[in-house]
Amino acid sequence: VRATADALDMPSSTYAAYEDPKKFKKPTLPVPLAKKLATLFSAHGIDAGDVLALAGMNEEGALLPSPDELADRLDAVMLPEVQVGFSMGGGAELDDWPVIRMVPFSQSWLRGFTTSPPSELMVARGDGDSMMPTILDQDLVIIDRSQKQIRQQDRIWALSYGGLGMIKRVRMLPDGAMQINSDNPTVTPITAVDDEAFTVGRVVGIVRRI
């Protein structure tokens, strides 16, 4: 680090900050710095293109498309897959749910399920047989987090109940309580009152491997 900083004619602490992920949180290096590093490291056998890519440039110095721009060109979007079996905290926000991985989807295909932007969508795996035959174990469900208010009975929702996440069919009762139902008739319904349960988003699609 010190030798590189000397070659760049900058304080070692300044250059060290670029190599410290706790201090440098931007997705790309500054373009002028990347160009200097590409020239410096090429003398040590490091491909200049690899260094310039850290600033979002190709070998000719032209800026590459951002991930969002590239995804838009490919009609693709990455949705977070969350572990719906439990939530961390209240469960109302995406940050409250453990994210397992990012899953690619076609944006135009998603518009067949909802008009909400991809930023409001997440996916989860069906777990167990409580929602059979509608949702099978390991089915992938698409959840629209922009839809939280129940306006129609017996739709399927991602819920947080008692600090735990679940995917269930919901019916609002005349006294304001929420009846949480499973499609599997052997599973007993749950009646939630007051703030025991709240909706995280509506299930708008199911993806199944056959």
C-alpha positions in Angstrom: 0.0 0.0 0.0 2.8 2.4 0.9 4.7 1.7 -2.3 1.6 2.2 -4.4 0.8 5.5 -2.6 4.3 6.7 -3.2 4.1 5.9 -6.9 0.8 7.8 -7.1 2.3 10.7 -5.1 -0.4 10.6 -2.5 -0.4 10.0 1.3 -0.4 6.3 2.1 -3.5 6.8 4.4 -5.4 8.3 1.5 -4.7 5.4 -0.8 -5.2 2.8 1.9 -8.8 4.1 2.3 -9.6 2.9 -1.3 -8.6 -0.6 -0.4 -10.6 -0.7 2.9 -14.2 -1.7 2.3 -15.2 -0.2 5.6 -14.0 3.2 4.5 -14.6 3.2 0.7 -18.2 2.1 0.0 -18.8 3.4 -3.5 -19.4 0.8 -6.2 -16.6 2.0 -8.5 -13.2 3.7 -8.1 -12.7 7.3 -9.3 -11.8 7.3 -13.0 -8.6 9.3 -12.7 -7.3 7.0 -10.0 -8.2 3.9 -12.0 -6.3 5.2 -15.0 -3.2 5.9 -12.9 -3.4 2.4 -11.3 -3.9 0.7 -14.7 -0.7 2.3 -15.9 1.2 1.6 -12.7 0.1 -2.1 -12.4 0.5 -2.9 -16.0 4.3 -2.8 -15.5 3.8 -5.6 -13.0 1.9 -7.9 -15.3 -1.7 -6.9 -14.3 -4.1 -6.4 -17.2 -5.1 -2.8 -17.5 -8.6 -3.8 -18.5 -9.1 -5.5 -15.1 -8.1 -2.3 -13.3 -10.2 0.0 -15.5 -13.2 -2.2 -14.9 -13.0 -1.2 -11.2 -14.0 2.3 -12.4 -16.7 0.9 -14.7 -14.6 1.4 -17.9 -13.5 -0.8 -20.7 -9.9 -1.0 -21.9 -10.4 1.9 -24.3 -11.5 4.1 -21.3 -15.2 4.3 -22.3 -17.7 4.0 -19.4 -19.5 0.6 -19.2 -23.2 0.5 -18.6 -24.2 0.4 -14.9 -25.8 -2.9 -13.6 -29.2 -1.2 -13.8 -28.7 0.0 -17.3 -27.5 -3.4 -18.4 -30.4 -5.1 -16.8 -32.8 -2.7 -18.5 -31.2 -3.6 -21.9 -31.6 -7.3 -21.2 -35.2 -6.9 -19.8 -33.9 -8.3 -16.6 -34.3 -7.5 -12.9 -32.9 -9.1 -9.8 -35.4 -9.7 -7.0 -34.3 -10.6 -3.4 -35.3 -14.1 -2.3 -36.1 -13.9 1.4 -36.5 -16.6 4.0 -40.1 -16.3 4.8 -40.1 -18.7 7.7 -39.1 -15.9 10.1 -38.5 -12.2 10.1 -36.0 -10.1 12.1 -37.7 -7.4 14.0 -41.2 -6.2 13.0 -41.1 -7.7 9.5 -42.6 -4.7 7.8 -39.6 -3.8 5.8 -37.4 -5.8 3.4 -34.4 -5.3 5.8 -36.4 -7.2 8.4 -36.3 -10.4 6.3 -33.1 -12.5 5.8 -32.2 -12.3 2.1 -30.9 -15.7 0.8 -29.9 -14.7 -2.8 -30.9 -12.5 -5.7 -33.1 -14.1 -8.4 -33.2 -12.9 -12.0 -36.6 -12.3 -13.7 -37.8 -10.8 -16.9 -39.3 -7.3 -16.3 -41.9 -7.7 -19.0 -42.9 -11.2 -17.6 -43.3 -9.7 -14.1 -45.7 -7.0 -15.5 -48.1 -9.8 -16.2 -48.5 -10.2 -12.5 -48.3 -6.7 -11.2 -47.7 -3.1 -12.3 -45.6 -2.3 -9.2 -41.9 -1.5 -9.7 -39.4 -4.2 -9.1 -38.2 -2.4 -6.0 -41.5 -3.3 -4.4 -41.2 -7.0 -5.2 -39.5 -9.9 -3.4 -39.7 -13.7 -3.7 -39.9 -16.5 -1.2 -40.0 -20.3 -1.2 -43.1 -22.2 0.0 -42.2 -24.2 3.1 -44.1 -27.3 4.1 -47.6 -28.4 3.1 -49.8 -26.0 5.0 -50.9 -24.2 1.7 -51.2 -27.3 -0.4 -52.5 -27.8 -3.0 -52.2 -24.1 -4.0 -48.6 -23.7 -3.0 -46.3 -26.7 -2.8 -43.2 -27.1 -0.8 -40.4 -25.1 -2.5 -42.7 -23.3 -4.9 -41.4 -19.8 -5.6 -43.9 -17.1 -4.8 -43.7 -13.5 -5.9 -44.7 -11.0 -3.2 -45.8 -7.4 -4.0 -44.9 -5.3 -0.9 -46.7 -2.2 -2.2 -50.0 -4.1 -1.5 -50.5 -4.2 2.2 -54.2 -3.2 2.7 -56.6 -6.1 2.5 -59.4 -5.0 0.1 -60.6 -8.5 -1.0 -61.2 -11.5 1.2 -59.4 -14.8 0.9 -56.3 -13.6 -1.1 -52.9 -15.0 -0.2 -50.5 -12.8 1.7 -47.1 -12.8 3.2 -47.6 -12.0 6.9 -45.7 -11.4 10.1 -47.4 -13.0 13.1 -45.8 -13.1 16.5 -42.5 -12.1 14.9 -42.6 -15.1 12.5 -43.1 -14.9 8.7 -45.7 -17.0 6.9 -47.7 -17.2 3.7 -51.4 -17.7 4.3 -54.9 -16.9 3.0 -56.5 -14.1 4.9 -60.1 -13.2 5.8 -61.1 -10.1 7.8 -63.8 -10.7 10.4 -66.6 -8.3 11.3 -65.0 -7.5 14.6 -61.7 -6.4 12.9 -59.8 -9.5 13.7 -57.8 -11.3 11.1 -58.4 -15.0 10.3 -55.3 -16.6 9.0 -56.2 -19.7 7.0 -54.2 -22.5 5.4 -55.4 -24.2 2.2 -54.6 -27.5 3.8 -57.8 -28.4 5.7 -55.9 -30.3 8.4 -54.2 -27.0 9.6 -56.2 -25.1 12.1 -57.0 -21.4 11.3 -55.4 -18.7 13.4 -57.4 -15.6 14.7 -55.1 -12.6 15.2 -56.4 -9.5 17.0 -55.1 -6.0 17.5 -51.5 -5.8 16.4 -50.7 -9.5 16.5 -50.3 -9.8 12.7 -49.9 -7.5 9.8 -49.4 -7.9 6.1 -46.0 -7.6 4.4 -47.3 -7.9 0.9 -49.7 -9.8 -1.4 -48.7 -13.0 -3.2 -49.2 -12.1 -6.9 -47.7 -15.1 -8.6 -46.4 -18.7 -8.1 -43.5 -20.2 -10.0 -43.4 -24.0 -9.9 -40.8 -26.5 -11.2 -42.5 -29.5 -12.9 
